[in-house]
Amino acid sequence: MIDLETTFEDMKEEINFIDYLLDETISPKANSEKFVGFDGLGYLSKNNLSLRDARCLSWKYFSEAFGNMAEGTDINYYFNELQYNSFMHGNKWNKELPVHIIAGYGEKGFAAQIEDSGEGFDYKKVYSKYLSEKKYFKNKGSGFNKFNERNSYIISWEGKGNISNLMFRINENDEWIWKDRILHLSRLTNKFINFKIKLKE
């Protein structure tokens, strides 16, 4: 669900944020091992780009970073849509331009943010147009459609529109599964987590 009023700090507060899984600035040129080619052939042709010009984050890179936090969820799919937008619409496939990625977890969910180096866009105006004139988008607007599919996923933008946020909220009935994942992660990484998890007996 798109919620233009929710900031990344709001998301962190809502999920009772604990720690980051990812916090780095990367670019296709400087960190090529974390990128793969993009398959949007129509877009490339229209903009006179070759396949070698289009790079986005590899699924392997961020799925390994998120680990078991993403298992059984659509976190990777939503994040993938956001990162496509950042490299395609934000950085316009400029391999020199970086993105800054942060992602982490809390007692009640997961949150991620991507900040690209682009000029941004008037997300309030564009989203308003999407809501009132869906014909305007035709083949475009698929991202907005995806983002509005489920209430457990919140998408928002900040700044000049070059910062996109994602939050996954845990359903009350699944909190025990999530807490078990956090405990598992803390054991794997030997991190000390400064909160008490109440497990169901």
Secondary structure, DSSP 8 states (H G I E B T S, - for coil): -B-TT--HHHHHHHTTEEEEEEEEEE-TTTTGGGEEE---HHHHHHTT--GGG-EEE-HHHHHHHHGGGGTTSSHHHHHHHHHHHIIIIISTT-TT--EEEEEEEETTEEEEEEE-SS----HHHHHHHHHH-GGGTTTS-HHHHHHTS-TTEEEEEETTTTEEEEEEE--GGGHHHHHHHHHHHHHHHT----S------
